[in-house]
Amino acid sequence: MRGVGLLVLLISLAVVGGLTMTQGKSQGPTSAAATQEESLALTTAAESLFSQVVQALDGEYAQNGTYVGAQLPPGSGVVLAQATSTSYCLNANVNGTVMHETGPGGSPVNGPC
């Protein structure tokens, strides 16, 4: 009988230990949920930043028929990294993370152009 009690205790400890390890990975600053929320926040901030600049680029394109040589609004924090007659790529530092958007019609993505 004593052996059965010890076996139950060991199984219980294994279950509790497993649950503790699982919770450690699903909670806290390095958990998948926290990482996903941080990524979403960066993307949302970049969308806001890039959308203001894209309006200026669309105006320049309407006037000149090209994105080459387009001027971005001063102080926007966005850099026109690449420009052709029909496309562009913007870079910005969003809270210490470099983001880029390829356009027209693109969405923010991590990393530079």
PyMOL commands that set and color helices and strands:
alter all, ss='L'
color gray80, all
select helices_A, chain A and resi 2-26+32-64
alter helices_A, ss='H'
color red, helices_A
select strands_A, chain A and resi 78-83+88-94+97-103+109-110
alter strands_A, ss='S'
color yellow, strands_A
deselect
rebuild
show_as cartoon
